[in-house]
Amino acid sequence: ANQIQDPVERFVAVARYFLSGWHIKPKGVKKPYNPILGEQFRAQWKFDDGTEAFYIAEQVSHHPPISVYYYASPENNISVLGDLLPKSKFLGNSAATLMQGEIKVSFTNRPGEDYIITMPNVYARGILFGTMLMELGDIATVKCAKLDLVCNLDFKVKGFFSGSYNGLAGKIKRESTNETLYEISGKWSDEIIIKKGTKKEVLFDAKAAKINPKIIAPEDQQEPNESRRLWSKLTAALKVNNQDLATEEKGKVEDAQRASTKDREERGLPHIPRYFESDGKGNFDIKLK
């Protein structure tokens, strides 16, 4: 996207990038692991053109839970910095995870052209009765102040009696004038259409999308608090459907976390993240050293 010279088309490419990841999800609805303070996840990608990308995520706070992540592809002049502050809310037969936080996409060869992105919320339906399923809902935004452009995306939840799953509608506008430049519609799990006047084209097609596999170090080469190694025994127990053993292994990790926290607090020591640093106002950035 950073090589696109037209600023509006460059903005459209960033919006496409944001929309391209939501169809990748596990089958069914499962309770997620609860990350512990200091937990990390690292990965890298090697692309067909010979370029690479790197990713690091870290749980920097437990109360409240805050995850921070950083993605960079130096040869492509792309960096992504984001934080996630999830909050739970129960709504009768549904549970919502409010996806607070934002993502900043930057092109290192275009100083000041930052794209600030917020996420849709996640809903688990049928937690008490009926079929359990996951939906995305509410408004997500993509905004670039330097380009004076904003995209509001409405992730639509299915109505009780009508409608369909995974609907999406949005507009790309010139923020200062409120002029609509493009309209977006479709399903985030399938095909998304972008329209300018009477001209329509496919913005993203989930069925035709290629997923570049992430490369992760073998568990025996990971650090003790890297996610796959940290939870490996719990994961193994779940794979063989041994719920008692899974509960036991989960408890071991959480007990060790509580003991570590107690020891640190008794010595009056703050938790210092490994890969990220705070400005003291709730904002985090990647450590350069």
C-alpha positions, 0 to 999 in steps of 0.5 A: 500500500505504501507504494500507491501514489494516490492518497485516496487509493492508499487509504482504501488499501489500508481499509482492505488490509484491516478487513482482510483478517476477520474471516480467520477464526477458529471453528465454533466458540471456545473460551479463550485462555486468560493471558498472564502478566508478562506473557509473550507471543512472537512470530515472523513471516516470509513472503513470496517476494523475499521480504519478511515481517516480524510480530511481538505481543506482550501482556503488559498489565493484568488489572486491567488486562492490557495487551500490546503488539507490534508488527513490522516489515522493514523492507515494505516500510510498514509498522503496526502498533496496537493495544487491546483493553478487552472488557466483558459484558453479559447480555442475557443469552450473549456475552460481549467482549468490548474491544477497546484500544486502537491500532496505528498503521504507519508507513516509515517512508511517509512520515506523519501518515498514520492510520488510526484504527478501532475494532468491532466488538465480539459477541458470543451468542447462545451461551445459555441455550441454543447454538453457540456462535460468534458475531462481530458488531458495532462500528469500527473506524479507519482514520488518517488525519494527514489525508483528511480521510475516515472510514466508518464500518458498521459490522452488523449483527443478525436480527432476532427475526430477520437479517443475515450473519456477518454483514458489513456496511460503510463509507469512506469520506473526506472528513472536513467536508463529509463528502462520500468517496466510496461505499462499502458493503458485503460480508466480512466472512465472504465478499466485500464490495466497494462502490464509487458512483455506479462503479463496483468492484471487489474490495476483498474476497475471503474465499480467494484470499491467501494466508501466509503461514506464520513461523514460530520457534519450536516450543523447546526454543521458546522462552518460558513465558511465551504463549505456546510453551507456557500453556503447552500442557493445558493445550495437550490436555484439551486435545485429548479431552481430559478436562480434569488434567486441563483444569489442573494444568491451568491452575498450575500456571495461574498459581505460579502467576499469583506467587510471582505477583505476591513476591514482587509486590512484597518487595515493592517492585513494579512489573516492567514489560520486556518489549514495550514501555509506557509513557505513564499516561496509558500509552505504550511503544516498542522498546528500541533497545 
